[in-house]
Every structure is written in C-alpha cells, then in structure tokens.
C-alpha cells in the first residue's frame, strides 16, 4: 500500500476511483439524477441573487418607491412591475407590496434548499448502497480465503477493513461528490451574475482568489498524510482490542493488563495525534480563506464609495461574494479528503482483489452423499512462510493411505507428526503440493468445496461455540433443522440431560466461545452438531483430551452412537479411546511409519510402544 508521499499515489487514486465507479454503475440512474439536482441547486444561486436584487430594490429605497420605477437586473435587463402587471405606475409600493416582495425571500431559499436536499438524499442513498455492497463483498471475500490466509492475517485489521474503511469511503465519497458536482457550478452561477452586474468590481475581487489558495496548498502538503496515517493507526487499534479481548483469559492469567493497556495507549495516542493534525488542517482552511477574502470585501467597499454605487447593489454584490467563499473553502478540502478516502478504499479493494488460495474448479461437481471412501495417493504438503515461500521441511510427505467406508481409523504420533495436516488436506483447507486426495475415487479438487465438506462432520478438541443460544449452536450444521431434529441430536449426544436442567434450556446463551458451559458440555454440544449433520465421514480431532474421566465416558458414549455406520478418523493422544480402532496409523515427521490394530503395533512398533508406555505410566502415577 503506497503512502500519500509516494509518487505513484496519483495512479492509486485513479485506480481507486475506477473501482468505486464499478460499484456505482448499478445505481447510475439515481446517481446522475442526484448530480443534476445538485447542479440545479447550485445554479439556483445565480437566479436567487437576481431575485434578491429585485426585492431589495423594491424595499430598500423606502416609501418613495413607485411601481412604475424600473429596476435594472443583471442578465435580465429592466423590470417594470407596472407594465408587467398593468398597474398604476404612480402608485407607491405600500406595506402590502413590501410584505409580498419580502415573502419571496424564504420561497427562494426554500427552493434552493429543497433541490439541495433531494440531491443530498439521493447521494446518501447511492453511497449507502455502494458501502453496503462493498461490505458484503469484502466479508464474502474474507470468508472465501483459505486457512493459510488467516494464519498470517490479523483479525482486527480484517474487521477494520470490512467495517470502518468502507464507512470512510461512504462518508468521504458522498462529500467529495457533492463538493465537486455542485460547488464549481455555484461559483460560476454567482460569478456570471456578478460580471453582468459590475465586471470591474468582480475582476478586482477575483484577484484575491489566488491568495486564498496559498495557505491551502501549504497546509495540504504538510498534513495530507496525517489522514492516511490515521487509517493505518485505526487498524492497529482494532488489532490491539481484538487480540486483548480474544485472549482475555491469558491476559488475566499472566497479569498482562498493563501490557495490553500500554499497547492500546500507544496506538491510540498515535491515531489521536494524526486525527488532531487532520482536523487542524481541515478547520484552519476556513478562517484562512475567510480572512483573505475579507480583504476583497474591504477593497470592494472602497471601490463602491469611489464609484458611488447604490447601497442595495453593493449589498447584493457583497452577499454574492460571501456566497462564493464557502464553496471555495469546501473545494480546498477535496484533495485532503481524496487522499484519506483513497487510503481507506485502497485497503478495501486490496482485500477484494485477493484471489483465494483454494477455489472450486470451473467444472467442480456436487457429489451428493458420499460412501465415505478416502484415499491419499503419494501426498505431500509444504506449509508456507509469510512471504509465500515453502518451508524447508514438508508437513507431510509420501502419504499413501486407503480408508474403507464405515470403519474406524486412528492417527497417532508425536506433536508435529502431520496428523492434523491430513485432516486439513481432506477438508481441502490446503491443496497438496504433490499427489492427490480422493473421495470415493474422485479427486477432491474436482468436487465443489460445499459438497465435499457437506460430507464431513468434525468434533475438535477446542470446541468453538457462537455467542448464541444452545439451539442455534446445534442447528449451525443444518440450518433448516426442526426443533424435533435438534432435540433428537442432543439426546444422541447425551446433551439433552444437562440442557433441560439449566436456566432457559435450549434458549440459554452459551456466552463468548461457550464460556457459560463446562468443557464436557461444550463437547457434547459439538457432538450434537455433528449428529445433526449426519455426514458419512466423521473426523475426531483429539475430542477427549480436555475432558475429565467422567465427562470422557459420557462423550465417548455419545461419539460411539454418532460413529455408527460412518467412516471415522480420529486423532488421539489418549490411546485408551482408540484401542478398538480397525486400524491405527502411526505417523512420525510427516510420514506414515506403520499401521495395524493395537495389539500388533504394541509388539512391533517402537514409536507406538513409547507413546503407550508414556501415557499409561502417567496414568498409573496419577491414579497413585
């Protein structure tokens, strides 16, 4: 991502505007209408000035003014009310006439404001729709990324990009559109009237304009990058908050509150400094422009005295000039706003343009319900560094494995042996660098990801529950499940018994990450979720390791019910839970070193013997 001082930043601005335009295209009708209404509102300023001059000429000359006296208006010529409406030329204006004339002032102001309101409303509607679509697309893009992406991405930055950065684009884009579409025409319409009224006075006034731009240019160069830095700091602030909240138990356990607070404070302080610089840059422009512009008014007053201009004419001209400076002031902010918007939009589009590592093939098929036959053929996978380079050693290599439907298999080995990697390859979280993974004899790359994963249920060691009700957490695996199906799944998972005993039952909110439930209860909810999915393949990722003996027995019974008729693959550190497996696969350093039933492995495989002896020695010491 380039910074504002980068010479390539102008190219990024053009690219960003082109990307935003693609989102505007579906709403181009309303967008164009909003621009036209804004232009009408802007052009109405000139018409309003002419109207004001007529009203002032009728009112400010006092009671001596008659209907027959003509008024010379710029661009229109002489207006004679007596001739226009066939009235008595010698009749005075009178109180009634003055009141009627003055009543047109709020009418003119109303119409200008009404057109401006319609324009602003439609622009708000369009930019809100654009931001809505950008947020959806950004979130969907994040959800399509592979787990490898999340290994290096910062969750807080992703949240900031999807929410806050799109909001910055929406807010600033609307302001920029309004300013660029309306303000130049406002200035032009006023200048046309002024030149028609007194070209010399107007020309002298315009000499002041270049002087108005000098402070804007100087200030813009110094602080335009502050807005960009603020956006970067806001991402870091979100990261600091997200990680502190997600890891609150670790923070508390290590008394790390002060460290978390200091990290947040540093980022918050940096963002605040840049916000202040940005605000100072934006706000100082107005007083600077107005101060310099007042010199033009003062000079104009001297000119009016010298030329003997009538008060009402001079009043109109001064009012017109004061109407010019606000749009000039707003236009002066565009460059700074554009830089900040470009940085925010660039973050969003950088995410939107990211291609997922794992994608469905163009001819990917939905396979319906699988038989549950799994095959790894000469499979190897290397994990990547943050720069995308392969790591030196493979996570798994030379994997040749055939798992028959309806049987129970277990993966054992030391940490880092590659057991979880096989799960990831089967779920197609990663594609192998060599070889292939087959489901029912078909390469998983040729199967749609939704269809593939729809045939797999999984129960993890670290059960994740959403901050929602127990019912919705169970229903997550089958969103159209009925209440009867949910309760039946909970009963099979031995979860129904504890659910009905807690307050609110199935409507009880489990808390962040399931913090209101015990480890065994969370695990049974996860099993109920897998029961409801009823997939032909069941993956158990150390499903018992975090449980006490009593909970393990309950969960083991639930998994036994769940496993009936399915191809079950379990990663287990507790060998007692997989002794009845049809085949135990021993892994070491990313390779399969042996396979067979428990009794055979115990007699011939040193790694398995070591794992068995270490566990049961520990169990004996614990029981003693």
C-alpha positions as CSV (number, residue, x, y, z in Angstrom):
1,X,0.0,0.0,0.0
2,X,1.5,3.3,-1.1
3,X,1.7,6.3,1.2
4,X,0.5,9.7,0.2
5,X,4.0,11.0,-0.4
6,X,4.7,8.2,-2.9
7,X,4.8,9.5,-6.5
8,X,2.7,6.5,-7.5
9,X,-0.1,7.6,-5.3
10,X,-1.9,9.5,-8.1
11,X,-2.0,6.2,-10.0
12,X,-3.6,4.6,-7.0
13,X,-6.2,7.4,-6.8
14,X,-7.2,6.8,-10.4
15,X,-7.4,3.0,-9.8
16,X,-9.5,3.5,-6.7
17,X,-11.9,5.9,-8.4
18,X,-12.3,3.4,-11.2
19,X,-13.1,0.6,-8.7
20,X,-15.6,2.8,-6.9
21,X,-17.3,3.6,-10.2
22,X,-17.9,-0.1,-10.8
23,X,-19.9,-0.2,-7.6
24,X,-21.8,3.0,-8.7
25,X,-22.9,1.5,-12.1
26,X,-26.0,-0.4,-10.8
27,X,-27.2,2.9,-9.3
28,X,-26.1,5.2,-12.0
29,X,-29.7,6.5,-12.7
30,X,-30.1,7.8,-9.2
31,X,-26.5,8.9,-9.1
32,X,-26.9,11.0,-12.3
33,X,-30.2,12.4,-11.0
34,X,-28.6,13.4,-7.7
35,X,-25.9,15.2,-9.7
36,X,-28.5,17.0,-11.8
37,X,-30.5,18.1,-8.8
38,X,-27.3,19.3,-7.2
39,X,-26.4,21.3,-10.3
40,X,-29.9,22.8,-10.3
41,X,-29.4,23.7,-6.6
42,X,-26.0,25.2,-7.4
43,X,-27.3,27.2,-10.5
44,X,-30.2,28.4,-8.5
45,X,-27.8,30.6,-6.5
46,X,-27.5,32.9,-9.5
47,X,-31.2,33.1,-10.0
48,X,-31.7,33.7,-6.3
49,X,-29.3,36.7,-6.4
50,X,-31.2,38.3,-9.2
51,X,-34.4,37.8,-7.3
52,X,-32.8,39.3,-4.2
53,X,-31.7,42.3,-6.1
54,X,-35.2,42.9,-7.3
55,X,-36.6,42.5,-3.8
56,X,-34.0,44.8,-2.3
57,X,-34.6,47.5,-5.0
58,X,-38.3,47.4,-4.2
59,X,-37.9,47.5,-0.4
60,X,-34.7,49.4,0.5
61,X,-35.5,52.7,-1.4
62,X,-38.2,53.4,1.1
63,X,-41.7,54.7,0.8
64,X,-40.9,56.9,-2.2
65,X,-40.5,54.0,-4.5
66,X,-43.4,53.6,-7.0
67,X,-44.5,50.6,-9.1
68,X,-43.6,52.5,-12.3
69,X,-39.9,52.8,-11.4
70,X,-37.9,50.2,-13.4
71,X,-35.2,48.0,-11.9
72,X,-32.1,47.1,-14.0
73,X,-31.3,43.5,-13.2
74,X,-28.1,41.7,-14.5
75,X,-28.8,39.2,-17.4
76,X,-32.4,40.2,-17.4
77,X,-32.5,43.9,-18.1
78,X,-35.0,46.4,-16.9
79,X,-38.0,45.2,-15.0
80,X,-41.1,47.4,-14.6
81,X,-43.8,46.0,-12.4
82,X,-46.4,48.4,-13.5
83,X,-46.0,47.4,-17.2
84,X,-45.7,43.7,-16.4
85,X,-48.9,43.6,-14.3
86,X,-50.8,46.6,-15.9
87,X,-50.7,48.5,-12.6
88,X,-50.8,52.2,-11.8
89,X,-47.2,53.5,-12.4
90,X,-47.5,56.3,-9.8
91,X,-48.8,54.0,-7.0
92,X,-46.4,53.5,-4.1
93,X,-45.2,50.1,-3.2
94,X,-47.0,50.1,0.2
95,X,-46.8,47.8,3.1
96,X,-48.7,45.0,1.3
97,X,-46.3,45.2,-1.7
98,X,-43.3,45.1,0.6
99,X,-44.7,42.1,2.5
100,X,-45.3,40.3,-0.7
101,X,-41.8,41.1,-2.0
102,X,-40.2,40.0,1.2
103,X,-42.2,36.8,1.3
104,X,-40.3,35.6,-1.8
105,X,-37.0,35.5,0.2
106,X,-37.9,32.3,2.1
107,X,-39.5,30.9,-1.0
108,X,-36.2,31.3,-2.9
109,X,-34.2,29.9,0.0
110,X,-36.6,27.0,0.3
111,X,-36.3,26.0,-3.4
112,X,-32.6,26.1,-3.3
113,X,-32.5,24.1,-0.1
114,X,-35.2,21.7,-1.4
115,X,-33.2,20.9,-4.6
116,X,-30.0,20.5,-2.4
117,X,-31.9,18.2,0.0
118,X,-33.1,15.9,-2.8
119,X,-29.6,15.8,-4.2
120,X,-28.0,15.0,-0.9
121,X,-30.7,12.4,-0.1
122,X,-30.1,10.6,-3.3
123,X,-26.4,10.7,-3.0
124,X,-26.7,9.3,0.6
125,X,-28.9,6.6,-0.8
126,X,-26.4,5.7,-3.5
127,X,-23.3,5.9,-1.3
128,X,-25.0,3.8,1.4
129,X,-25.9,1.1,-1.2
130,X,-22.3,1.2,-2.5
131,X,-20.9,0.8,1.0
132,X,-23.4,-1.9,1.7
133,X,-22.3,-3.9,-1.3
134,X,-18.6,-3.2,-0.6
135,X,-19.0,-4.5,3.0
136,X,-20.8,-7.6,1.7
137,X,-18.2,-8.3,-0.9
138,X,-15.3,-7.7,1.5
139,X,-16.8,-10.0,4.1
140,X,-17.6,-12.7,1.4
141,X,-14.0,-12.3,0.1
142,X,-12.6,-12.9,3.5
143,X,-14.8,-15.9,4.1
144,X,-13.7,-17.4,0.8
145,X,-10.0,-17.3,1.8
146,X,-8.2,-20.5,2.8
147,X,-7.0,-21.1,6.4
148,X,-3.5,-20.3,5.1
149,X,-4.6,-16.7,4.7
150,X,-5.9,-16.5,8.3
151,X,-2.6,-17.9,9.5
152,X,-0.9,-14.6,8.5
153,X,-3.8,-12.1,8.6
154,X,-4.7,-10.1,11.6
155,X,-8.3,-10.4,12.6
156,X,-8.5,-6.9,13.9
157,X,-7.3,-5.5,10.5
158,X,-9.8,-7.5,8.6
159,X,-12.6,-6.3,10.9
160,X,-11.4,-2.7,10.5
161,X,-11.3,-3.0,6.7
162,X,-14.7,-4.6,6.3
163,X,-16.5,-2.1,8.6
164,X,-14.6,1.2,9.3
165,X,-12.8,1.6,6.0
166,X,-16.0,1.1,4.0
167,X,-17.6,3.7,6.2
168,X,-14.8,6.2,5.5
169,X,-15.3,5.6,1.7
170,X,-19.0,6.1,2.0
171,X,-18.8,9.3,4.1
172,X,-16.0,11.0,2.2
173,X,-17.1,9.9,-1.2
174,X,-20.5,11.5,-0.6
175,X,-18.9,14.7,0.5
176,X,-16.5,14.7,-2.4
177,X,-19.3,14.1,-4.9
178,X,-21.4,16.9,-3.5
179,X,-18.5,19.3,-3.5
180,X,-17.2,18.5,-7.0
181,X,-20.6,18.3,-8.6
182,X,-22.2,21.4,-7.0
183,X,-19.6,23.9,-5.8
184,X,-17.9,24.8,-9.1
185,X,-21.4,25.5,-10.6
186,X,-22.3,27.5,-7.6
187,X,-19.3,29.7,-8.1
188,X,-19.8,30.0,-11.8
189,X,-23.5,31.0,-11.5
190,X,-22.7,33.6,-8.9
191,X,-19.8,35.0,-11.0
192,X,-22.0,35.2,-14.1
193,X,-24.4,37.4,-12.2
194,X,-21.6,39.5,-10.7
195,X,-19.9,40.1,-14.0
196,X,-23.2,41.1,-15.5
197,X,-23.7,43.5,-12.6
198,X,-20.2,45.1,-12.5
199,X,-17.4,43.3,-14.3
200,X,-14.6,45.5,-12.9
201,X,-15.6,45.1,-9.3
202,X,-15.8,41.3,-9.8
203,X,-12.5,41.1,-11.6
204,X,-10.8,43.0,-8.8
205,X,-12.4,40.7,-6.3
206,X,-11.1,37.6,-8.1
207,X,-7.6,38.9,-7.7
208,X,-7.9,37.8,-4.1
209,X,-8.6,34.2,-5.1
210,X,-5.0,33.0,-5.7
211,X,-4.0,34.4,-2.4
212,X,-6.8,32.3,-0.8
213,X,-5.2,29.2,-2.3
214,X,-1.7,29.7,-0.9
215,X,-2.4,28.7,2.7
216,X,-4.5,25.7,1.4
217,X,-1.6,24.4,-0.7
218,X,1.0,24.9,2.1
219,X,-1.2,23.3,4.7
220,X,-2.2,20.4,2.4
221,X,1.4,19.4,1.7
222,X,2.2,19.3,5.4
223,X,-0.7,17.3,6.8
224,X,-2.4,15.4,3.9
225,X,-0.5,12.2,5.0
226,X,-2.0,12.6,8.6
227,X,-5.4,11.3,7.3
228,X,-3.7,8.3,5.7
229,X,-1.7,7.5,8.9
230,X,-4.9,7.8,10.9
231,X,-6.4,5.0,8.8
232,X,-3.4,2.8,9.4
233,X,-3.4,3.5,13.1
234,X,-7.1,2.7,13.4
235,X,-6.4,-0.8,12.0
236,X,-3.7,-1.3,14.6
237,X,-6.1,-0.1,17.3
238,X,-8.6,-2.7,16.2
239,X,-6.0,-5.4,16.2
240,X,-4.9,-4.5,19.8
241,X,-8.5,-4.6,21.0
242,X,-9.4,-7.8,19.2
243,X,-6.4,-9.7,20.5
244,X,-6.8,-8.4,24.0
245,X,-10.5,-9.4,24.2
246,X,-10.0,-12.8,22.4
247,X,-7.1,-13.6,24.7
248,X,-8.6,-12.2,27.9
249,X,-8.1,-15.4,29.9
250,X,-4.4,-15.4,29.0
251,X,-4.1,-11.7,29.8
252,X,-5.7,-12.2,33.2
253,X,-3.7,-15.4,33.9
254,X,-0.4,-13.6,33.3
255,X,-1.5,-10.3,34.9
256,X,-0.9,-8.8,31.5
257,X,-3.5,-6.0,31.7
258,X,-0.8,-3.3,31.9
259,X,1.0,-4.6,28.8
260,X,-2.4,-4.7,26.9
261,X,-3.2,-1.2,28.1
262,X,0.2,0.2,27.1
263,X,-0.1,-1.3,23.6
264,X,-3.5,0.1,23.2
265,X,-2.5,3.5,24.6
266,X,0.5,3.8,22.2
267,X,-1.7,3.2,19.1
268,X,-4.5,5.3,20.4
269,X,-2.1,8.2,21.1
270,X,-0.6,8.0,17.5
271,X,-4.1,7.9,16.0
272,X,-5.2,10.8,18.2
273,X,-2.2,12.9,17.1
274,X,-3.0,12.3,13.4
275,X,-6.7,13.0,14.0
276,X,-5.8,16.3,15.6
277,X,-3.4,17.2,12.7
278,X,-6.1,16.2,10.2
279,X,-8.8,18.3,12.0
280,X,-6.4,21.2,12.3
281,X,-5.7,21.0,8.6
282,X,-9.4,20.9,7.7
283,X,-10.5,23.6,10.1
284,X,-7.7,26.1,9.6
285,X,-8.5,26.4,5.9
286,X,-11.8,28.1,6.6
287,X,-10.5,31.0,8.7
288,X,-7.6,31.4,6.4
289,X,-9.8,31.7,3.3
290,X,-12.3,34.0,5.0
291,X,-9.6,36.3,6.4
292,X,-8.0,36.8,3.0
293,X,-11.5,37.1,1.4
294,X,-12.4,39.9,3.8
295,X,-9.6,41.9,2.2
296,X,-11.6,41.7,-1.0
297,X,-14.7,42.9,0.7
298,X,-12.8,45.8,2.2
299,X,-11.3,46.8,-1.1
300,X,-14.8,46.4,-2.7
301,X,-16.2,48.8,-0.2
302,X,-13.6,51.5,-1.1
303,X,-14.5,50.9,-4.8
304,X,-18.2,51.3,-4.1
305,X,-17.6,54.6,-2.4
306,X,-15.5,55.8,-5.3
307,X,-18.0,54.7,-7.9
308,X,-21.0,55.9,-5.9
309,X,-22.8,52.5,-6.0
310,X,-26.2,52.3,-4.5
311,X,-26.4,50.5,-1.2
312,X,-28.7,47.8,-2.4
313,X,-26.5,47.0,-5.4
314,X,-23.4,46.9,-3.2
315,X,-25.1,44.8,-0.7
316,X,-26.1,42.2,-3.3
317,X,-22.5,42.1,-4.6
318,X,-21.0,41.6,-1.2
319,X,-23.6,39.0,-0.4
320,X,-22.7,37.2,-3.7
321,X,-19.0,37.3,-2.9
322,X,-19.6,35.8,0.6
323,X,-21.6,33.1,-1.1
324,X,-18.6,32.2,-3.3
325,X,-16.1,31.7,-0.5
326,X,-17.8,28.7,1.3
327,X,-17.8,26.6,-1.9
328,X,-14.2,27.7,-2.5
329,X,-13.4,26.6,1.1
330,X,-15.0,23.2,0.5
331,X,-13.2,22.7,-2.8
332,X,-10.0,23.4,-1.0
333,X,-10.6,20.4,1.2
334,X,-11.1,17.9,-1.6
335,X,-7.5,17.0,-2.1
336,X,-7.0,16.1,1.5
337,X,-10.3,14.2,1.7
338,X,-9.4,12.4,-1.5
339,X,-6.1,11.2,-0.1
340,X,-7.8,9.8,3.0
341,X,-10.6,8.2,1.0
342,X,-8.1,6.6,-1.3
343,X,-6.1,5.1,1.5
344,X,-9.3,3.6,3.0
345,X,-10.7,2.5,-0.3
346,X,-7.3,1.0,-1.2
347,X,-7.4,-1.2,1.9
348,X,-10.8,-2.4,0.9
349,X,-10.0,-3.1,-2.7
350,X,-6.7,-4.7,-1.8
351,X,-8.8,-7.2,0.1
352,X,-11.5,-7.5,-2.6
353,X,-8.9,-8.2,-5.3
354,X,-7.3,-11.0,-3.3
355,X,-7.7,-14.4,-5.0
356,X,-8.4,-17.3,-2.6
357,X,-5.7,-19.9,-2.5
358,X,-8.3,-22.6,-2.7
359,X,-11.0,-22.3,-5.3
360,X,-13.5,-24.6,-7.0
361,X,-12.5,-25.9,-10.4
362,X,-14.6,-24.5,-13.2
363,X,-16.2,-27.9,-13.7
364,X,-16.4,-28.8,-10.0
365,X,-19.4,-31.1,-9.2
366,X,-21.7,-31.8,-6.3
367,X,-21.4,-35.4,-5.5
368,X,-24.4,-35.8,-3.2
369,X,-23.9,-38.2,-0.3
370,X,-20.5,-39.9,-0.3
371,X,-19.8,-43.6,0.5
372,X,-17.0,-42.4,2.8
373,X,-14.0,-43.9,1.0
374,X,-10.9,-41.9,1.5
375,X,-7.6,-42.3,-0.4
376,X,-4.3,-40.4,-0.1
377,X,-2.0,-41.0,-3.1
378,X,1.7,-40.0,-2.8
379,X,0.5,-36.9,-1.0
380,X,2.9,-34.2,0.2
381,X,2.3,-30.7,1.5
382,X,4.7,-27.9,2.4
383,X,3.4,-25.1,4.6
384,X,4.3,-21.5,3.6
385,X,6.2,-18.7,5.2
386,X,4.5,-15.3,5.4
387,X,6.2,-14.3,2.2
388,X,4.7,-17.3,0.4
389,X,7.9,-19.3,0.2
390,X,7.7,-23.0,1.0
391,X,9.2,-24.1,4.3
392,X,12.2,-26.3,4.1
393,X,10.6,-29.4,5.6
394,X,7.3,-30.8,4.4
395,X,4.4,-31.1,6.8
396,X,3.6,-34.5,5.3
397,X,5.2,-36.5,2.5
398,X,4.8,-39.8,0.7
399,X,1.4,-40.4,2.2
400,X,-0.3,-43.4,0.7
401,X,-3.4,-44.4,2.7
402,X,-6.7,-46.0,1.9
403,X,-9.6,-45.7,4.4
404,X,-12.5,-48.0,3.7
405,X,-16.1,-46.8,4.2
406,X,-17.7,-47.5,7.6
407,X,-14.5,-48.3,9.5
408,X,-12.8,-46.7,12.4
409,X,-9.3,-45.4,11.9
410,X,-7.0,-43.6,14.4
411,X,-4.0,-41.3,13.7
412,X,-1.3,-41.3,16.4
413,X,2.2,-39.9,16.7
414,X,4.2,-37.2,18.4
415,X,3.1,-33.5,18.1
416,X,4.1,-32.2,14.6
417,X,3.9,-35.6,13.0
418,X,1.4,-34.4,10.5
419,X,-1.9,-35.8,11.8
420,X,-3.9,-32.6,11.7
421,X,-2.4,-31.9,8.3
422,X,-4.2,-35.0,6.8
423,X,-7.5,-33.6,8.2
424,X,-6.8,-30.2,6.5
425,X,-6.0,-31.9,3.2
426,X,-9.2,-34.0,3.3
427,X,-11.2,-30.9,4.1
428,X,-9.3,-29.1,1.3
429,X,-8.1,-26.3,3.6
430,X,-4.9,-26.8,1.6
431,X,-4.1,-28.4,-1.7
432,X,-1.2,-30.9,-1.7
433,X,2.0,-29.9,-3.4
434,X,2.4,-33.4,-4.7
435,X,0.0,-36.3,-5.2
436,X,-3.8,-36.2,-4.6
437,X,-6.6,-36.8,-2.1
438,X,-9.5,-38.8,-3.3
439,X,-13.1,-39.2,-2.0
440,X,-14.9,-42.2,-3.4
441,X,-12.2,-42.4,-6.1
442,X,-12.7,-38.8,-7.2
443,X,-10.0,-36.1,-6.7
444,X,-11.3,-33.6,-4.1
445,X,-10.2,-30.8,-6.4
446,X,-12.9,-31.8,-8.8
447,X,-15.6,-31.6,-6.1
448,X,-17.2,-28.4,-5.0
449,X,-16.0,-27.3,-1.6
450,X,-19.5,-27.1,-0.3
451,X,-20.3,-30.6,-1.4
452,X,-17.0,-32.0,-0.1
453,X,-17.4,-30.5,3.3
454,X,-21.1,-31.3,3.4
455,X,-20.0,-35.0,3.6
456,X,-17.7,-34.4,6.6
457,X,-18.6,-33.9,10.3
458,X,-15.9,-32.9,12.7
459,X,-15.5,-32.7,16.5
460,X,-12.5,-30.7,17.6
461,X,-10.5,-30.6,20.8
462,X,-11.1,-26.9,21.1
463,X,-14.8,-26.6,20.6
464,X,-16.0,-23.3,19.2
465,X,-19.4,-22.1,20.1
466,X,-21.0,-18.9,18.9
467,X,-22.3,-16.3,21.3
468,X,-25.8,-17.5,20.7
469,X,-28.3,-20.0,22.1
470,X,-27.7,-23.7,22.5
471,X,-30.3,-24.3,19.9
472,X,-28.6,-22.2,17.3
473,X,-25.2,-23.7,18.0
474,X,-26.5,-27.2,17.4
475,X,-28.5,-26.0,14.4
476,X,-25.4,-24.5,12.8
477,X,-24.5,-27.7,10.9
478,X,-28.0,-27.9,9.4
479,X,-29.7,-24.5,9.4
480,X,-33.1,-25.8,8.3
481,X,-33.3,-28.5,11.1
482,X,-36.6,-28.7,13.0
483,X,-36.9,-28.5,16.8
484,X,-37.6,-32.2,16.9
485,X,-34.4,-33.0,15.0
486,X,-32.3,-30.7,17.2
487,X,-33.6,-32.3,20.4
488,X,-33.1,-35.8,18.9
489,X,-29.5,-34.9,18.1
490,X,-28.9,-33.5,21.6
491,X,-30.2,-36.8,23.1
492,X,-27.9,-38.9,21.0
493,X,-25.0,-36.6,22.1
494,X,-26.0,-37.0,25.8
495,X,-26.5,-33.3,25.9
496,X,-30.3,-33.1,26.4
497,X,-30.0,-34.1,30.0
498,X,-27.9,-31.1,31.1
499,X,-29.6,-28.7,28.6
500,X,-33.0,-29.1,30.2
501,X,-31.6,-28.6,33.7
502,X,-30.0,-25.2,33.0
503,X,-32.0,-21.9,33.0
504,X,-33.8,-21.3,29.7
505,X,-32.8,-24.7,28.3
506,X,-32.2,-24.7,24.6
507,X,-32.7,-20.9,24.6
508,X,-29.8,-20.4,27.0
509,X,-27.0,-18.2,25.6
510,X,-23.7,-20.0,25.8
511,X,-21.6,-16.9,26.1
512,X,-18.4,-15.8,24.2
513,X,-16.8,-19.1,23.0
514,X,-19.2,-21.1,25.2
515,X,-17.8,-19.6,28.4
516,X,-21.0,-20.4,30.3
517,X,-20.6,-24.1,29.8
518,X,-18.0,-26.7,31.0
519,X,-15.6,-28.4,28.7
520,X,-17.7,-31.6,28.6
521,X,-20.9,-29.7,28.0
522,X,-19.3,-27.8,25.1
523,X,-18.0,-31.0,23.6
524,X,-21.4,-32.6,23.8
525,X,-22.9,-29.6,22.0
526,X,-20.3,-30.1,19.3
527,X,-21.2,-33.7,19.0
528,X,-24.9,-32.9,18.8
529,X,-24.0,-30.5,16.0
530,X,-22.2,-33.4,14.2
531,X,-25.1,-35.8,14.8
532,X,-27.5,-33.3,13.2
533,X,-25.2,-33.0,10.2
534,X,-25.3,-36.8,9.8
535,X,-22.3,-36.8,7.4
536,X,-20.8,-40.1,6.2
537,X,-17.3,-39.1,7.3
538,X,-16.6,-38.2,10.9
539,X,-13.3,-36.5,12.0
540,X,-12.4,-36.5,15.7
541,X,-9.6,-34.1,16.5
542,X,-8.4,-35.1,20.0
543,X,-12.0,-34.9,21.1
544,X,-11.3,-36.3,24.6
545,X,-8.0,-34.6,25.5
546,X,-9.5,-31.7,27.5
547,X,-12.1,-33.8,29.5
548,X,-12.0,-35.3,32.9
549,X,-12.7,-39.1,33.4
550,X,-16.5,-38.7,34.0
551,X,-17.0,-36.4,31.0
552,X,-14.8,-38.6,28.8
553,X,-17.0,-41.6,29.5
554,X,-20.2,-39.6,28.6
555,X,-18.6,-38.1,25.5
556,X,-17.2,-41.5,24.4
557,X,-20.7,-43.0,24.6
558,X,-22.0,-40.1,22.5
559,X,-19.3,-40.5,19.9
560,X,-19.9,-44.2,19.8
561,X,-23.5,-43.5,18.9
562,X,-22.5,-40.8,16.4
563,X,-19.9,-43.1,14.7
564,X,-22.3,-45.9,13.8
565,X,-22.1,-46.6,10.0
566,X,-19.6,-43.8,9.3
567,X,-16.0,-43.6,8.2
568,X,-14.4,-42.4,11.4
569,X,-10.9,-40.9,11.5
570,X,-9.7,-39.9,15.0
571,X,-6.6,-38.1,16.2
572,X,-6.0,-39.2,19.7
573,X,-3.4,-38.6,22.4
574,X,-5.3,-40.8,24.8
575,X,-4.7,-44.2,23.3
576,X,-7.4,-45.7,25.6
577,X,-10.0,-44.1,23.3
578,X,-8.9,-45.7,20.1
579,X,-7.8,-49.2,21.2
580,X,-10.8,-50.6,19.3
581,X,-10.0,-48.9,16.1
582,X,-10.0,-51.1,13.0
583,X,-6.6,-49.7,12.1
584,X,-4.2,-47.4,14.0
585,X,-1.9,-45.3,11.7
586,X,1.4,-44.3,13.3
587,X,3.0,-41.1,12.0
588,X,6.3,-39.5,12.5
589,X,7.9,-36.5,10.9
590,X,5.2,-36.2,8.3
591,X,5.3,-39.8,7.2
592,X,3.3,-43.0,7.9
593,X,5.7,-45.4,9.6
594,X,3.3,-48.2,10.5
595,X,-0.3,-49.2,10.6
596,X,-2.3,-52.0,12.1
597,X,-4.5,-52.9,15.2
598,X,-3.4,-52.0,18.7
599,X,-2.1,-55.5,19.6
600,X,0.1,-55.8,16.6
601,X,1.6,-52.3,16.9
602,X,2.3,-52.7,20.6
603,X,4.5,-55.7,19.8
604,X,6.4,-54.3,16.8
605,X,6.5,-50.5,16.6
606,X,8.8,-48.6,18.9
607,X,7.1,-45.2,18.4
608,X,3.7,-46.7,19.4
609,X,5.2,-48.6,22.3
610,X,6.8,-45.4,23.6
611,X,3.5,-43.5,23.3
612,X,1.7,-46.3,25.1
613,X,4.2,-46.6,27.9
614,X,4.4,-42.8,28.4
615,X,0.6,-42.5,28.7
616,X,0.0,-45.5,30.9
617,X,2.9,-44.7,33.2
618,X,1.5,-41.2,33.6
619,X,-2.0,-42.7,34.3
620,X,-0.6,-45.0,36.9
621,X,1.3,-42.1,38.6
622,X,-1.9,-40.1,38.6
623,X,-4.0,-42.9,40.0
624,X,-1.4,-43.5,42.7
